[in-house]
Every structure is written in structure tokens, then in C-alpha cells.
Amino acid sequence: MSTQGLQMTQTKPNSGLFKRNPPIAGEAEAIEAAKNGDPEAFSKLYSLHKRRVYTLCLRMLGNVSEAEDMTQEAFLHLFRKLGSFRGESAFSTWLHRLTVNLVLMHLRKKGLNLVSLEETINPSEDDAPKRDFGSSDPILTGSVDRVALERAVASLPPGYRMVFVLHDVEGYEHNEIATMLECSTGNSKSQLHKARLKLRELLRQTGQTPQQAGLKEAAV
Amino acid sequence: MTDQNLPELPDFDTMTPADFERYLPDFFGSGNGRVSTDPRLQKFLKENPDCAALVRDLEAIADHARSLFEPTHDPSDLVWSNIQSRMDAEGGMIKPDTETE
């Protein structure tokens, strides 16, 4: 594998900062008005946050239909629970956590037992990442095409995808993920590692060359 | 891999690529999560270019994952229609909820 062309950000992967959203103009007023039953204000909250909530659901579930259903449930839950929001955390953070919890509940109802990640949602041998880390790989250096990465994430086994999205995309720490998924931090680390290995394998299968990947990213 | 029976840290001078693979999730999960710049591993990575390449790939994936944080997808209009219908069915009024956040 070439050592040339790495274009990666050098910031800490899980600073937790990137999951916090800055206040949105008009949001505080809309929250208060919506608490008082103003339907227009609730509509505004939906407009402000629908994309964020839906994208989160889509990333966690990897399925458009389920993601839309969970977006609907998240906002209905918000509708019912908005009165309990006291502003102790950012509204977006609160809504984000609410959504994550709903999705996890949904997955549990579907029979995806998240209590023991290793035993219950470990993928089959076919899905597991191959142990070929020692092979020389000419493909994955440099930029990773966003679209290819998105597709690869969507195709991850559910357990891998969940931990990867929560940690690498959403910025949760392993101890937070362990609490949410009711597993050990070691389990969370292990699942994340396997998810990244699987993604590496999937991205290599797409046949990106560093040059092609760079061109794709430059065109976005 | 994050095995409770593993010692806390391997011997970095005698570590084999297989050892490295076993400890890699913990290397990534500790400190700032950047294995490629961990001073304890510089000698090993220099002597084991395939391991270094693996680390670079996994770090690149983790770094690029953050680009997925930005919301890029919109739900269909049907979602809001359904929400409105359900809200109407529930009375259309938001009932104050006193539960804690």
C-alpha cells in the first residue's frame, strides 16, 4: 500500500464536539410556542430538524422505509414530550438522544437483542471482516469517496453499523455506547474495530483507486 | 481483542503482527484514538509496513465517517402528513409533560 496521498483530518475522532449543534435562530421561540400548543411552531421545529433526525435514522437502520417510520415516531414522541424539555441541554442534542433511544427500542422490538453484542448481533462468518490485515493494499490510501462510504455503511451488519454510526459518525464515546447498548466498553471497541475492518474490505471491493477516489471527492 | 485475559499492554519491543492485531481495538480505543501517531508504536509500525497500512486505512475510514454526520437526506412529504394526522388524532394539543429530560 502506498503511503502517499493521505488526506485525513488530524482531529480527535471522538471529541464529542461534532455531535453538538449550535443554537438555531428562532428555535428557542419555536420550542416555547410549541409547548403552548402552537401547531405552526411545531411545524417549524419539524422543518428545522427533520433532515437531521431522518439522516440519523437512515444511518442507524440502513433502510428508507424504516427510517421514515422512525422519523415519524421521533417527532410524535417529541410532540408528546416537548413539555419535559427544560433546556438543560441543547434541544438538538436532546432530540438526537431521543431519536437514538427510539431506534434502539425499535430494534429490540424487532428481536435484535443488543444486550450482548458479541453473541446476538455478531454477523455470520460470511459477513465478518476477513483477517487479511497483513496483505498489501494499493487501494484505500488517500480520500475515501463519501458516496461509497455511505453505501458501505448501509451494507454493514446491523450490530457493526450501530456502533460505527454511534461512535465514528455521531461522536459518542465507548462508555456512552456501552450504556446505550447495555454492553461492555470492550465490546463496543471490538464491534467498532470489526466494523471498520468490514468497511475497509467493502471499500476495497468497490475498486476505488486513490486517483479515482480523489477525483470523485473533488467533484462533490 | 479487548479480551479480559489480555494483559493491559503488550511488550512493544517483542510484539508480533498477530499481537498487534489482537490489541488494535484497544489501541484505537485508548488515548486520542490515533494509532499512527502513538509514540509507543512508531518503531513497530516502521518495521511492519502492512500493519502501518492497515492503521492508515482504518484511520482514514474513521476520519471520513465524520463527513456523514452532516444531514443530507430529507424524509418524504408523507412523513409530515402522517405526523399531522396522528397529532390531530391525539387532540392536536401538546400536553405539558413534567418528566425530567
HADDOCK unambig.tbl for C-alpha pairs under 7 A between the chains (distance, minus, plus):
assign (segid A and resid 1 and name CA) (segid B and resid 53 and name CA) 6.21 0.50 0.50
assign (segid A and resid 8 and name CA) (segid B and resid 60 and name CA) 5.97 0.50 0.50
assign (segid A and resid 8 and name CA) (segid B and resid 63 and name CA) 6.15 0.50 0.50
assign (segid A and resid 9 and name CA) (segid B and resid 63 and name CA) 6.25 0.50 0.50
assign (segid A and resid 12 and name CA) (segid B and resid 32 and name CA) 5.74 0.50 0.50
assign (segid A and resid 12 and name CA) (segid B and resid 33 and name CA) 6.78 0.50 0.50
assign (segid A and resid 13 and name CA) (segid B and resid 33 and name CA) 6.61 0.50 0.50
assign (segid A and resid 13 and name CA) (segid B and resid 62 and name CA) 6.89 0.50 0.50
assign (segid A and resid 13 and name CA) (segid B and resid 63 and name CA) 6.62 0.50 0.50
assign (segid A and resid 35 and name CA) (segid B and resid 94 and name CA) 6.24 0.50 0.50
assign (segid A and resid 35 and name CA) (segid B and resid 96 and name CA) 6.87 0.50 0.50
assign (segid A and resid 36 and name CA) (segid B and resid 94 and name CA) 6.93 0.50 0.50
assign (segid A and resid 37 and name CA) (segid B and resid 93 and name CA) 5.13 0.50 0.50
assign (segid A and resid 37 and name CA) (segid B and resid 94 and name CA) 5.10 0.50 0.50
assign (segid A and resid 50 and name CA) (segid B and resid 74 and name CA) 6.99 0.50 0.50
assign (segid A and resid 51 and name CA) (segid B and resid 71 and name CA) 5.79 0.50 0.50
assign (segid A and resid 51 and name CA) (segid B and resid 72 and name CA) 6.87 0.50 0.50
assign (segid A and resid 51 and name CA) (segid B and resid 73 and name CA) 5.87 0.50 0.50
assign (segid A and resid 51 and name CA) (segid B and resid 74 and name CA) 4.98 0.50 0.50
assign (segid A and resid 51 and name CA) (segid B and resid 75 and name CA) 6.91 0.50 0.50
assign (segid A and resid 52 and name CA) (segid B and resid 71 and name CA) 5.01 0.50 0.50
assign (segid A and resid 54 and name CA) (segid B and resid 73 and name CA) 6.87 0.50 0.50
assign (segid A and resid 54 and name CA) (segid B and resid 74 and name CA) 6.58 0.50 0.50
assign (segid A and resid 54 and name CA) (segid B and resid 75 and name CA) 6.11 0.50 0.50
assign (segid A and resid 55 and name CA) (segid B and resid 71 and name CA) 5.43 0.50 0.50
assign (segid A and resid 55 and name CA) (segid B and resid 72 and name CA) 6.60 0.50 0.50
assign (segid A and resid 55 and name CA) (segid B and resid 73 and name CA) 5.51 0.50 0.50
assign (segid A and resid 68 and name CA) (segid B and resid 75 and name CA) 6.14 0.50 0.50
assign (segid A and resid 68 and name CA) (segid B and resid 79 and name CA) 6.42 0.50 0.50
assign (segid A and resid 72 and name CA) (segid B and resid 79 and name CA) 5.84 0.50 0.50
assign (segid A and resid 72 and name CA) (segid B and resid 83 and name CA) 5.92 0.50 0.50
assign (segid A and resid 76 and name CA) (segid B and resid 83 and name CA) 6.43 0.50 0.50
assign (segid A and resid 79 and name CA) (segid B and resid 94 and name CA) 6.15 0.50 0.50
assign (segid A and resid 80 and name CA) (segid B and resid 94 and name CA) 6.10 0.50 0.50
assign (segid A and resid 80 and name CA) (segid B and resid 95 and name CA) 6.48 0.50 0.50
assign (segid A and resid 81 and name CA) (segid B and resid 97 and name CA) 5.74 0.50 0.50
assign (segid A and resid 83 and name CA) (segid B and resid 95 and name CA) 6.89 0.50 0.50
assign (segid A and resid 83 and name CA) (segid B and resid 96 and name CA) 4.23 0.50 0.50
assign (segid A and resid 83 and name CA) (segid B and resid 97 and name CA) 4.57 0.50 0.50
assign (segid A and resid 83 and name CA) (segid B and resid 98 and name CA) 6.55 0.50 0.50
assign (segid A and resid 84 and name CA) (segid B and resid 96 and name CA) 6.88 0.50 0.50
assign (segid A and resid 84 and name CA) (segid B and resid 97 and name CA) 4.87 0.50 0.50
assign (segid A and resid 84 and name CA) (segid B and resid 98 and name CA) 5.07 0.50 0.50
assign (segid A and resid 84 and name CA) (segid B and resid 99 and name CA) 5.33 0.50 0.50
assign (segid A and resid 84 and name CA) (segid B and resid 100 and name CA) 5.83 0.50 0.50
assign (segid A and resid 84 and name CA) (segid B and resid 101 and name CA) 6.03 0.50 0.50
assign (segid A and resid 85 and name CA) (segid B and resid 101 and name CA) 5.81 0.50 0.50
assign (segid A and resid 133 and name CA) (segid B and resid 51 and name CA) 6.89 0.50 0.50
assign (segid A and resid 133 and name CA) (segid B and resid 54 and name CA) 6.07 0.50 0.50
assign (segid A and resid 134 and name CA) (segid B and resid 50 and name CA) 5.14 0.50 0.50
assign (segid A and resid 134 and name CA) (segid B and resid 51 and name CA) 6.27 0.50 0.50
assign (segid A and resid 135 and name CA) (segid B and resid 50 and name CA) 6.42 0.50 0.50
assign (segid A and resid 136 and name CA) (segid B and resid 50 and name CA) 5.91 0.50 0.50
assign (segid A and resid 140 and name CA) (segid B and resid 57 and name CA) 6.02 0.50 0.50
assign (segid A and resid 141 and name CA) (segid B and resid 57 and name CA) 6.33 0.50 0.50
assign (segid A and resid 144 and name CA) (segid B and resid 64 and name CA) 6.62 0.50 0.50
assign (segid A and resid 168 and name CA) (segid B and resid 62 and name CA) 5.73 0.50 0.50
assign (segid A and resid 168 and name CA) (segid B and resid 65 and name CA) 5.74 0.50 0.50
assign (segid A and resid 168 and name CA) (segid B and resid 66 and name CA) 6.39 0.50 0.50
assign (segid A and resid 169 and name CA) (segid B and resid 65 and name CA) 5.23 0.50 0.50
assign (segid A and resid 169 and name CA) (segid B and resid 66 and name CA) 4.90 0.50 0.50
assign (segid A and resid 169 and name CA) (segid B and resid 68 and name CA) 6.10 0.50 0.50
assign (segid A and resid 169 and name CA) (segid B and resid 69 and name CA) 5.32 0.50 0.50
assign (segid A and resid 170 and name CA) (segid B and resid 69 and name CA) 6.18 0.50 0.50
assign (segid A and resid 186 and name CA) (segid B and resid 2 and name CA) 5.25 0.50 0.50
assign (segid A and resid 189 and name CA) (segid B and resid 25 and name CA) 5.74 0.50 0.50
assign (segid A and resid 189 and name CA) (segid B and resid 26 and name CA) 6.90 0.50 0.50
assign (segid A and resid 189 and name CA) (segid B and resid 29 and name CA) 6.09 0.50 0.50
assign (segid A and resid 190 and name CA) (segid B and resid 1 and name CA) 6.51 0.50 0.50
assign (segid A and resid 190 and name CA) (segid B and resid 2 and name CA) 6.51 0.50 0.50
assign (segid A and resid 190 and name CA) (segid B and resid 25 and name CA) 5.77 0.50 0.50
assign (segid A and resid 193 and name CA) (segid B and resid 25 and name CA) 5.53 0.50 0.50
assign (segid A and resid 196 and name CA) (segid B and resid 58 and name CA) 6.04 0.50 0.50
assign (segid A and resid 196 and name CA) (segid B and resid 61 and name CA) 6.89 0.50 0.50
assign (segid A and resid 200 and name CA) (segid B and resid 57 and name CA) 6.97 0.50 0.50
